[in-house]
């Protein structure tokens, strides 16, 4: 299922307030952080400030991800700290403003970004070089990724409940990989069926949906989806 989720981690850039964004664009990240922290010290219950702080750290994480000069272990440690800070700031923003659907959706991307480096490392393992150690290392990296994304499931479910049938196709593309990674077949089937009902020509979704039915041993529905895939191919 993971391999079939081609839109697993969209490269989204989110932008905070204009003044802070200017500092970020000028590579003055410390200045931007100081501005936000100063404002939060004066207004700690402002959900928008916590949201801006989350966005700042999320974008900082993306910048670290793209830095090819960092040692791999140093990069992983930095990313873990930065994305966790982003996640906690989004959570605080949501505690203060529970109906902020944008903060909830962005939180899901932060969870995925925090897990992504470990899935990337697992996918790029050299089987020949590792030989007998390959499987244990593969399992370790997958487990590390799963640990970092597991809490996202409850927030994904909350977002679906908030939006109901009005959930957009773009939102579905953000959410379904979480269920796919965690083998949550029921929620994966439910959300993909919403999309397939609107557009049954998305082969990627059809393939993931068929795999989810197979995972549940629901071979009758798996066969129905397979026939839909054949018709389009």
Steps between C-alpha positions, in 0.01 A plus 500: 500500500782738580656454158165570332450827689681717248383824661625383837674817609412810296766769508290778649638834615286691746548866578455690825432873541656747257759639740619157609492373144730783389751403767484139383552594137807698604635191679447665835335201662629583849352847465166355397503259794583781741216712366248223548629401844493865611140537387404170664649617831260794485203312359541127580138412420506634146434200269628688195841551660530132581392424144769733363758334723396159369527618140842652563640176641335294227668706229827489693473123492455505124812715467700257714370211290639662187841568657734245344799608711369370833613170646211251480475442876523873574233565240265239648544642850440855378194401297356308794531804729374750244198303379404402855504869593278573200261221601473619859435857385222385267349302788507805726339709227225239468445488876436872490299487177361147449308590184808614308486245220809643332713447812367145524585423140845657526562297816456183294766616255735572790452147630572359154806720459636376832466138386610545139882483549472150647279369221741655249796329665318166502405535134862578407659211687760310300397135531829370360714712730307412816442134412376323814449827688260638240174374650577609855607846386196528275270410790676746731462793260134419427432478871667837559283654231184337633569626853522856370180484298277283719347788697395665175223242451273643769542850359428372149178343625408825675550691176278257308229532765528878487463517121267206436397457137631850426860387535692604189696274267814689599433424866449133419837495324660636818324264738476158335877421510486508881244220504691319226829501691337383822295229325178652633293336230157610624578873500702465180206336323253756632697805386599359161142397429400865543750595230418206270131586519585842357755377246550130431780559248780553755704182451729573793206517739340193345818297546539610863131432563529150353802429719307619806214262422754221453649589839156452653453178305195657337567330169159579353551876515866458403385324182253779423776759524729279291240490224479880508880519465495257203233706325718810513823325406 
